[in-house]
Amino acid sequence: MSTQIKNPVTIELERLSKEFGISASTISGRAFKNSRKADQLLRRDEGDADALKKLAKLSVQLEAERQERVSKLFPSRRIERASAPVIGDRN
């Protein structure tokens, strides 16, 4: 029987995902694609799990703020449908 070992970043993303109800891929994807702060953290602490944890937390905050703005602007619109495409996405 083999045991799967998860790295600290994966564990933190899963925890944040459960806590805020946002998928882990959304958290990491939006942080990497949309945040200049993410770039700064990664350049300064390249490969550091703590930096990636900070990045995930920042992404959750940014997503929560975005959802709040969207719900104020479009109260009748569902949040899932309100997400804007990431600049540079082909789809």
Secondary structure, 3 states (H helix, E strand, C coil): CCCCCCCHHHHHHHHHHHHHCCCHHHHHHHHHHHCHHHHHHHHHCCCCHHHHHHHHHHHHHHHHHHHHHHHHHCCCCCHHHHCCCCCCCCC
